[in-house]
Amino acid sequence: MKWLNRLEEIVLVIALSAMAVIAFANVISRYFLHASLSFTEELTTNLFVYAIFIGASLLARENGHLGFSLLTDLVPVPLKKTILSLVALLTLLFFAILLWYGVEMVMQQVEYGAKTSALGIPEWIMGSSIPLGALICLFRFTEGFWKEYRRLGGDEK
């Protein structure tokens, strides 16, 4: 799985770097040329969506999402496991629904042949960030759940 970890990190660095360069270029263009680069907003917004999903999956892998640790630290381990399982179930349900509707959205974009307004590329390329991100998050949140469950002693019979 190290290759997937590294791939996520590389894609995230590239997306965030590209967003910074594109936004900076637009600011410079507006300041010196008194003209905005119309495609920058569209591209930055879509890169941001990819970055959000990849960042969420990285945090899930590292168990870095904020939780109710103030409450769960005060309860016994069996109740912690129950709360962890409930939160995992709800999170996975959310991403499964997001995946389902994301796939439907992309299928409609392909069917209608929609193009983005500024760049003129097929919308499904940008829209695919939703189902791909949801799929990655489903995988990583499941992985994070199992790690945390085992850490709490859930692998004992």
DRENGU-365873 format. One line per field, with one value per atom (N, C-alpha, C, O): residue number from 1; x negated, y negated, z. Coordinates in nm, 2 decimals. Each point is the difference from the previous one (the first is absolute). Layout:
<nodes>
drentor [NUM,...];
X [X,...];
Y [Y,...];
Z [Z,...];
</nodes>
This chain:
<nodes>
drentor [1,1,1,1,2,2,2,2,3,3,3,3,4,4,4,4,5,5,5,5,6,6,6,6,7,7,7,7,8,8,8,8,9,9,9,9,10,10,10,10,11,11,11,11,12,12,12,12,13,13,13,13,14,14,14,14,15,15,15,15,16,16,16,16,17,17,17,17,18,18,18,18,19,19,19,19,20,20,20,20,21,21,21,21,22,22,22,22,23,23,23,23,24,24,24,24,25,25,25,25,26,26,26,26,27,27,27,27,28,28,28,28,29,29,29,29,30,30,30,30,31,31,31,31,32,32,32,32,33,33,33,33,34,34,34,34,35,35,35,35,36,36,36,36,37,37,37,37,38,38,38,38,39,39,39,39,40,40,40,40,41,41,41,41,42,42,42,42,43,43,43,43,44,44,44,44,45,45,45,45,46,46,46,46,47,47,47,47,48,48,48,48,49,49,49,49,50,50,50,50,51,51,51,51,52,52,52,52,53,53,53,53,54,54,54,54,55,55,55,55,56,56,56,56,57,57,57,57,58,58,58,58,59,59,59,59,60,60,60,60,61,61,61,61,62,62,62,62,63,63,63,63,64,64,64,64,65,65,65,65,66,66,66,66,67,67,67,67,68,68,68,68,69,69,69,69,70,70,70,70,71,71,71,71,72,72,72,72,73,73,73,73,74,74,74,74,75,75,75,75,76,76,76,76,77,77,77,77,78,78,78,78,79,79,79,79,80,80,80,80,81,81,81,81,82,82,82,82,83,83,83,83,84,84,84,84,85,85,85,85,86,86,86,86,87,87,87,87,88,88,88,88,89,89,89,89,90,90,90,90,91,91,91,91,92,92,92,92,93,93,93,93,94,94,94,94,95,95,95,95,96,96,96,96,97,97,97,97,98,98,98,98,99,99,99,99,100,100,100,100,101,101,101,101,102,102,102,102,103,103,103,103,104,104,104,104,105,105,105,105,106,106,106,106,107,107,107,107,108,108,108,108,109,109,109,109,110,110,110,110,111,111,111,111,112,112,112,112,113,113,113,113,114,114,114,114,115,115,115,115,116,116,116,116,117,117,117,117,118,118,118,118,119,119,119,119,120,120,120,120,121,121,121,121,122,122,122,122,123,123,123,123,124,124,124,124,125,125,125,125,126,126,126,126,127,127,127,127,128,128,128,128,129,129,129,129,130,130,130,130,131,131,131,131,132,132,132,132,133,133,133,133,134,134,134,134,135,135,135,135,136,136,136,136,137,137,137,137,138,138,138,138,139,139,139,139,140,140,140,140,141,141,141,141,142,142,142,142,143,143,143,143,144,144,144,144,145,145,145,145,146,146,146,146,147,147,147,147,148,148,148,148,149,149,149,149,150,150,150,150,151,151,151,151,152,152,152,152,153,153,153,153,154,154,154,154,155,155,155,155,156,156,156,156,157,157,157,157];
X [-0.08,0.08,-0.09,0.06,-0.19,-0.08,0.00,-0.01,0.03,0.01,0.12,0.00,0.12,0.12,-0.02,0.05,-0.11,-0.03,-0.08,0.03,-0.13,-0.09,0.07,-0.02,0.10,0.08,0.09,0.01,0.06,0.09,-0.07,0.04,-0.15,-0.08,-0.05,0.00,-0.05,-0.05,0.11,-0.02,0.13,0.12,0.04,0.03,-0.02,0.04,-0.10,0.04,-0.17,-0.10,0.01,-0.01,0.03,0.01,0.13,-0.01,0.12,0.12,-0.01,0.04,-0.09,-0.02,-0.10,0.03,-0.13,-0.10,0.05,-0.01,0.09,0.06,0.10,0.01,0.07,0.10,-0.07,0.04,-0.15,-0.08,-0.05,0.01,-0.07,-0.06,0.10,-0.01,0.12,0.11,0.06,0.03,0.00,0.06,-0.10,0.04,-0.17,-0.10,-0.01,0.00,0.01,-0.01,0.12,-0.01,0.13,0.12,-0.01,0.04,-0.10,-0.01,-0.10,0.03,-0.14,-0.10,0.06,-0.02,0.10,0.06,0.10,0.00,0.08,0.09,-0.07,0.04,-0.15,-0.07,-0.07,0.01,-0.09,-0.08,0.07,-0.01,0.09,0.07,0.14,0.06,-0.01,0.14,0.10,0.10,-0.13,0.08,-0.01,-0.11,0.23,0.00,-0.01,0.05,-0.12,-0.01,0.13,0.01,0.08,0.13,0.00,0.09,-0.19,0.00,-0.05,0.02,-0.08,-0.07,0.10,-0.03,0.14,0.10,0.06,0.01,0.02,0.05,-0.10,0.03,-0.15,-0.11,-0.03,-0.02,0.01,-0.04,0.11,-0.03,0.16,0.11,0.00,0.02,-0.04,0.00,-0.12,0.01,-0.13,-0.12,0.03,-0.05,0.12,0.03,0.09,-0.03,0.12,0.09,-0.09,0.02,-0.11,-0.09,-0.08,-0.02,-0.04,-0.08,0.07,-0.05,0.18,0.08,0.02,-0.02,0.06,0.02,-0.13,0.00,-0.11,-0.13,-0.04,-0.06,0.07,-0.03,0.08,-0.05,0.18,0.08,-0.04,0.00,-0.03,-0.05,-0.13,-0.02,-0.07,-0.13,0.03,-0.07,0.15,0.03,0.07,-0.02,0.11,0.06,-0.10,0.01,-0.11,-0.10,-0.08,-0.04,0.02,-0.08,0.08,-0.05,0.18,0.10,-0.02,0.00,-0.01,-0.02,0.12,0.00,0.12,0.12,0.04,-0.02,0.08,0.04,0.12,0.08,-0.09,0.11,0.04,-0.03,0.12,0.05,-0.08,0.05,-0.18,-0.09,0.02,-0.02,0.07,0.03,0.11,-0.01,0.11,0.10,-0.05,0.02,-0.08,-0.03,-0.12,-0.01,-0.07,-0.11,0.05,-0.07,0.19,0.06,0.08,0.04,-0.02,0.09,-0.09,-0.11,0.17,-0.08,-0.02,0.07,-0.17,-0.04,0.12,0.01,0.07,0.11,0.09,0.05,-0.02,0.08,-0.07,0.06,-0.20,-0.08,0.01,0.02,-0.02,0.00,0.14,0.01,0.10,0.13,0.01,0.06,-0.11,0.01,-0.09,0.05,-0.16,-0.09,0.07,-0.01,0.08,0.07,0.11,0.02,0.06,0.11,-0.05,0.06,-0.16,-0.06,-0.05,0.02,-0.09,-0.05,0.11,-0.01,0.12,0.11,0.06,0.03,0.00,0.06,-0.10,0.05,-0.17,-0.10,0.00,0.00,-0.01,0.00,0.13,0.00,0.11,0.13,0.00,0.05,-0.10,-0.01,-0.08,0.04,-0.16,-0.08,0.06,-0.03,0.10,0.06,0.11,0.02,0.06,0.10,-0.06,0.05,-0.16,-0.07,-0.06,0.01,-0.06,-0.05,0.12,-0.02,0.13,0.11,0.05,0.01,0.01,0.05,-0.11,0.03,-0.15,-0.11,-0.01,-0.02,0.03,0.00,0.12,-0.01,0.13,0.11,-0.02,0.03,-0.09,-0.03,-0.10,0.02,-0.12,-0.10,0.06,-0.03,0.12,0.06,0.09,0.01,0.06,0.08,-0.09,0.04,-0.15,-0.09,-0.05,-0.02,-0.01,-0.05,0.11,-0.02,0.14,0.12,0.03,0.03,-0.03,0.03,-0.11,0.02,-0.14,-0.12,-0.03,-0.05,0.08,-0.02,-0.15,-0.09,0.06,-0.13,-0.01,0.10,-0.22,-0.02,0.00,-0.03,0.08,0.02,-0.14,-0.01,-0.08,-0.13,-0.10,-0.06,0.04,-0.10,0.05,-0.07,0.20,0.06,-0.03,0.01,-0.05,-0.03,0.13,0.08,-0.07,0.12,0.01,-0.09,0.22,0.02,-0.02,-0.04,0.05,-0.02,-0.14,-0.02,-0.07,-0.14,-0.01,-0.06,0.12,0.00,0.10,-0.03,0.14,0.10,-0.04,0.05,-0.15,-0.04,-0.07,-0.03,0.00,-0.06,0.09,-0.05,0.18,0.09,0.00,-0.03,0.06,0.00,-0.14,-0.01,-0.09,-0.14,-0.04,-0.05,0.08,-0.03,0.08,-0.05,0.18,0.08,-0.05,0.00,-0.05,-0.05,-0.13,-0.01,-0.08,-0.12,0.03,-0.06,0.16,0.03,0.07,-0.03,0.11,0.06,-0.11,0.00,-0.10,-0.11,-0.08,-0.03,-0.01,-0.08,0.07,-0.06,0.19,0.07,0.02,0.00,0.02,0.01,-0.13,-0.01,-0.10,-0.13,-0.03,-0.05,0.09,-0.02,0.08,-0.04,0.17,0.08,-0.06,-0.01,-0.04,-0.06,-0.12,-0.03,-0.06,-0.11,0.03,-0.05,0.15,0.04,0.07,-0.02,0.10,0.07,-0.10,0.02,-0.12,-0.10,-0.08,-0.04,0.01,-0.07,0.08,-0.06,0.19,0.08,0.01,0.07,-0.12,0.01,0.11,0.04,0.01,0.11,-0.04,0.09,-0.22,-0.03,-0.01,-0.02,0.05,0.01,0.13,0.10,-0.11,0.13,0.07,0.11];
Y [0.12,-0.12,-0.13,-0.11,0.13,-0.12,-0.08,-0.12,0.19,-0.07,-0.08,-0.11,0.15,-0.08,-0.12,-0.11,0.13,-0.11,-0.11,-0.11,0.16,-0.10,-0.07,-0.11,0.19,-0.06,-0.11,-0.10,0.13,-0.10,-0.12,-0.12,0.13,-0.11,-0.08,-0.13,0.19,-0.06,-0.08,-0.12,0.18,-0.06,-0.12,-0.11,0.12,-0.11,-0.12,-0.11,0.14,-0.11,-0.06,-0.13,0.20,-0.05,-0.09,-0.11,0.16,-0.08,-0.13,-0.11,0.12,-0.13,-0.09,-0.13,0.18,-0.09,-0.06,-0.12,0.19,-0.05,-0.11,-0.10,0.13,-0.10,-0.13,-0.11,0.12,-0.13,-0.07,-0.12,0.19,-0.06,-0.06,-0.12,0.19,-0.06,-0.12,-0.10,0.10,-0.11,-0.12,-0.12,0.15,-0.11,-0.06,-0.12,0.20,-0.05,-0.08,-0.11,0.14,-0.08,-0.13,-0.10,0.10,-0.13,-0.09,-0.12,0.17,-0.07,-0.06,-0.11,0.20,-0.04,-0.12,-0.09,0.10,-0.11,-0.12,-0.11,0.12,-0.12,-0.07,-0.13,0.21,-0.07,-0.01,-0.10,0.19,0.00,-0.05,-0.02,0.00,-0.04,0.09,-0.04,0.17,0.10,0.13,0.04,0.02,0.12,0.12,0.00,0.10,0.13,0.08,0.05,-0.04,0.06,0.14,0.05,0.03,0.14,0.03,0.11,-0.21,0.03,0.04,0.09,-0.16,0.03,0.14,0.08,-0.04,0.13,0.11,0.10,-0.12,0.10,0.01,0.11,-0.22,0.00,0.06,0.08,-0.11,0.06,0.16,0.07,-0.03,0.15,0.07,0.11,-0.18,0.06,0.00,0.09,-0.19,-0.01,0.12,0.06,-0.02,0.12,0.12,0.08,-0.06,0.12,0.00,0.10,-0.22,-0.01,0.03,0.06,-0.11,0.03,0.15,0.05,0.02,0.14,0.08,0.09,-0.13,0.07,-0.03,0.08,-0.21,-0.04,0.08,0.04,-0.03,0.07,0.15,0.06,0.00,0.14,0.02,0.09,-0.19,0.01,-0.01,0.07,-0.16,-0.02,0.13,0.04,0.02,0.12,0.11,0.08,-0.07,0.10,-0.02,0.10,-0.23,-0.03,-0.02,-0.03,0.05,-0.02,-0.14,-0.03,-0.07,-0.14,-0.08,-0.12,0.18,-0.08,-0.03,0.09,-0.20,-0.04,0.10,0.03,0.01,0.08,-0.05,-0.11,0.18,-0.04,0.07,0.06,-0.09,0.07,-0.05,0.07,-0.19,-0.05,0.09,0.03,0.02,0.09,0.14,0.07,-0.03,0.15,0.03,0.12,-0.21,0.03,0.03,0.07,-0.11,0.02,0.13,0.04,0.03,0.12,0.13,-0.01,0.12,0.12,0.05,-0.04,0.13,0.04,0.07,-0.03,0.11,0.06,-0.11,0.01,-0.12,-0.10,-0.08,-0.05,0.03,-0.07,0.08,-0.06,0.19,0.08,-0.01,-0.01,0.00,-0.02,-0.14,-0.01,-0.09,-0.13,-0.01,-0.05,0.11,0.01,0.07,-0.05,0.16,0.07,-0.08,0.00,-0.07,-0.08,-0.11,-0.03,-0.04,-0.11,0.05,-0.06,0.17,0.06,0.04,-0.03,0.09,0.04,-0.13,0.01,-0.11,-0.12,-0.07,-0.05,0.05,-0.06,0.08,-0.06,0.19,0.08,-0.01,0.00,-0.01,-0.02,-0.13,-0.01,-0.10,-0.13,0.01,-0.05,0.11,0.01,0.09,-0.02,0.13,0.09,-0.08,0.02,-0.10,-0.08,-0.10,-0.02,-0.05,-0.09,0.07,-0.06,0.18,0.07,0.03,-0.02,0.07,0.03,-0.12,0.01,-0.12,-0.12,-0.07,-0.06,0.08,-0.05,0.08,-0.06,0.19,0.08,-0.04,-0.02,0.00,-0.05,-0.13,-0.02,-0.07,-0.14,0.02,-0.07,0.14,0.02,0.06,-0.04,0.14,0.07,-0.10,0.00,-0.09,-0.10,-0.10,-0.04,0.00,-0.09,0.06,-0.07,0.20,0.07,0.01,-0.03,0.06,0.02,-0.13,0.00,-0.11,-0.13,-0.07,-0.10,0.15,-0.05,-0.14,-0.09,0.06,-0.14,-0.03,0.08,-0.21,-0.05,-0.11,-0.07,0.05,-0.11,-0.13,-0.01,-0.09,-0.13,-0.07,-0.06,0.06,-0.07,0.08,-0.05,0.18,0.08,0.08,0.03,-0.01,0.07,0.15,0.07,-0.01,0.14,0.07,-0.06,0.19,0.07,-0.01,0.01,-0.04,-0.02,0.13,-0.01,0.12,0.13,0.01,0.07,-0.13,0.01,-0.07,0.05,-0.17,-0.07,0.06,0.01,0.04,0.06,0.13,0.04,0.03,0.13,-0.01,0.10,-0.23,-0.01,0.05,0.05,-0.07,0.05,0.15,0.04,0.04,0.14,0.06,0.09,-0.14,0.05,-0.04,0.09,-0.21,-0.04,0.08,0.04,-0.01,0.08,0.14,0.06,-0.01,0.14,0.01,0.09,-0.19,0.00,-0.01,0.06,-0.15,-0.02,0.12,0.04,0.03,0.13,0.10,0.06,-0.05,0.09,-0.04,0.08,-0.21,-0.05,-0.01,0.03,-0.06,0.00,0.14,0.02,0.07,0.14,0.05,0.06,-0.10,0.03,-0.06,0.06,-0.19,-0.07,0.06,0.01,0.03,0.07,0.12,0.03,0.06,0.13,-0.03,0.07,-0.16,-0.03,-0.05,0.05,-0.14,-0.05,0.11,0.01,0.07,0.11,0.10,0.05,-0.02,0.10,-0.07,0.07,-0.20,-0.07,0.01,0.01,-0.01,0.00,0.15,0.02,0.07,0.14,0.08,0.10,-0.15,0.06,0.13,0.07,-0.04,0.12,0.12,0.12,-0.14,0.11,0.08,-0.06,0.19,0.08,0.02,0.06];
Z [0.00,0.00,0.00,-0.01,0.02,0.01,-0.13,0.00,-0.11,-0.13,-0.01,-0.06,0.12,0.00,0.09,-0.03,0.14,0.09,-0.07,0.01,-0.07,-0.07,-0.12,-0.02,-0.05,-0.11,0.05,-0.07,0.17,0.06,0.04,-0.03,0.09,0.05,-0.12,0.00,-0.11,-0.11,-0.07,-0.04,0.02,-0.07,0.08,-0.05,0.18,0.09,-0.01,-0.01,0.01,-0.01,-0.14,-0.01,-0.09,-0.14,-0.01,-0.05,0.10,0.00,0.08,-0.06,0.18,0.08,-0.07,0.01,-0.06,-0.06,-0.13,-0.02,-0.06,-0.12,0.04,-0.07,0.17,0.04,0.04,-0.03,0.11,0.04,-0.12,-0.01,-0.08,-0.12,-0.09,-0.05,0.03,-0.09,0.07,-0.07,0.20,0.06,0.00,-0.02,0.04,0.00,-0.14,-0.01,-0.09,-0.14,-0.03,-0.07,0.12,-0.02,0.07,-0.06,0.17,0.08,-0.08,-0.01,-0.03,-0.08,-0.13,-0.03,-0.03,-0.13,0.02,-0.07,0.18,0.03,0.04,-0.04,0.11,0.05,-0.12,-0.01,-0.07,-0.10,-0.13,-0.07,0.03,-0.13,0.00,-0.10,0.23,0.02,-0.07,-0.05,0.04,-0.05,0.08,0.04,-0.02,0.08,-0.10,-0.11,0.15,-0.07,0.04,0.11,-0.20,0.03,0.04,0.08,-0.13,0.03,0.14,0.05,0.02,0.13,0.11,0.08,-0.08,0.10,-0.01,0.10,-0.23,-0.02,0.03,0.07,-0.11,0.02,0.15,0.06,0.01,0.14,0.08,0.10,-0.13,0.07,-0.01,0.10,-0.22,-0.02,0.06,0.06,-0.06,0.07,0.15,0.07,-0.02,0.14,0.04,0.11,-0.19,0.03,0.01,0.09,-0.19,0.01,0.12,0.07,-0.04,0.12,0.13,0.09,-0.08,0.12,0.02,0.11,-0.21,0.01,0.03,0.09,-0.15,0.02,0.15,0.07,-0.03,0.13,0.11,0.10,-0.13,0.09,0.01,0.11,-0.22,0.00,0.08,0.07,-0.09,0.07,0.15,0.08,-0.04,0.14,0.06,0.11,-0.19,0.04,0.02,0.10,-0.19,0.02,0.12,0.07,-0.03,0.12,0.13,0.10,-0.12,0.11,0.05,0.12,-0.21,0.03,0.01,0.03,-0.06,0.01,0.14,0.09,-0.07,0.13,0.05,-0.08,0.19,0.06,0.13,0.04,0.02,0.13,0.11,0.09,-0.10,0.10,0.14,0.10,-0.09,0.14,0.06,0.12,-0.19,0.05,0.00,0.10,-0.21,-0.01,0.09,0.04,0.00,0.10,0.13,0.08,-0.05,0.14,0.01,0.11,-0.23,0.01,-0.01,-0.04,0.09,-0.01,-0.14,-0.10,0.08,-0.14,-0.07,-0.12,0.18,-0.09,-0.05,-0.12,0.19,-0.05,-0.10,-0.10,0.11,-0.10,-0.13,-0.11,0.12,-0.13,-0.06,-0.12,0.20,-0.05,-0.07,-0.11,0.17,-0.06,-0.12,-0.10,0.10,-0.12,-0.11,-0.12,0.15,-0.11,-0.06,-0.12,0.21,-0.05,-0.08,-0.11,0.15,-0.08,-0.13,-0.11,0.11,-0.13,-0.09,-0.12,0.17,-0.08,-0.06,-0.12,0.19,-0.05,-0.10,-0.11,0.13,-0.09,-0.13,-0.11,0.12,-0.12,-0.08,-0.12,0.19,-0.06,-0.08,-0.11,0.17,-0.07,-0.12,-0.11,0.11,-0.12,-0.10,-0.12,0.16,-0.10,-0.07,-0.12,0.19,-0.07,-0.09,-0.11,0.16,-0.09,-0.12,-0.11,0.12,-0.11,-0.10,-0.12,0.17,-0.08,-0.09,-0.12,0.19,-0.07,-0.08,-0.10,0.14,-0.09,-0.13,-0.10,0.11,-0.13,-0.08,-0.13,0.19,-0.08,-0.07,-0.12,0.19,-0.05,-0.12,-0.10,0.12,-0.11,-0.12,-0.12,0.14,-0.11,-0.08,-0.12,0.19,-0.06,-0.08,-0.11,0.17,-0.07,-0.13,-0.10,0.10,-0.12,-0.10,-0.12,0.17,-0.09,-0.07,-0.12,0.19,-0.06,-0.07,-0.07,0.08,-0.06,0.04,-0.07,0.20,0.06,0.00,0.03,-0.06,0.01,0.10,0.03,0.03,0.10,-0.08,-0.11,0.18,-0.06,-0.04,-0.11,0.19,-0.02,-0.08,-0.10,0.14,-0.07,-0.12,-0.09,0.09,-0.11,0.00,-0.11,0.22,0.01,0.05,0.06,-0.09,0.05,0.15,0.08,-0.03,0.14,0.08,0.12,-0.18,0.08,0.05,0.10,-0.17,0.05,0.13,0.10,-0.09,0.13,0.10,0.12,-0.17,0.09,0.06,0.10,-0.17,0.05,0.14,0.06,-0.02,0.13,0.11,0.10,-0.12,0.11,0.02,0.11,-0.22,0.03,0.03,0.08,-0.15,0.03,0.15,0.07,-0.03,0.14,0.10,0.10,-0.13,0.09,0.01,0.11,-0.22,0.00,0.08,0.08,-0.10,0.08,0.15,0.08,-0.05,0.14,0.06,0.11,-0.19,0.05,0.04,0.11,-0.20,0.03,0.12,0.09,-0.08,0.11,0.13,0.11,-0.11,0.13,0.05,0.12,-0.21,0.05,0.06,0.10,-0.17,0.05,0.14,0.09,-0.08,0.13,0.11,0.11,-0.15,0.10,0.06,0.12,-0.21,0.04,0.09,0.09,-0.13,0.08,0.14,0.10,-0.09,0.13,0.08,0.12,-0.18,0.07,0.05,0.12,-0.20,0.05,0.12,0.09,-0.10,0.10,0.13,0.11,-0.11,0.12,0.05,0.10,-0.17,0.04,-0.06,0.05,-0.17,-0.07,-0.07,-0.04,0.03,-0.07,0.09,-0.04,0.17,0.09,-0.01,-0.03,0.05,-0.02,0.13,0.00];
</nodes>
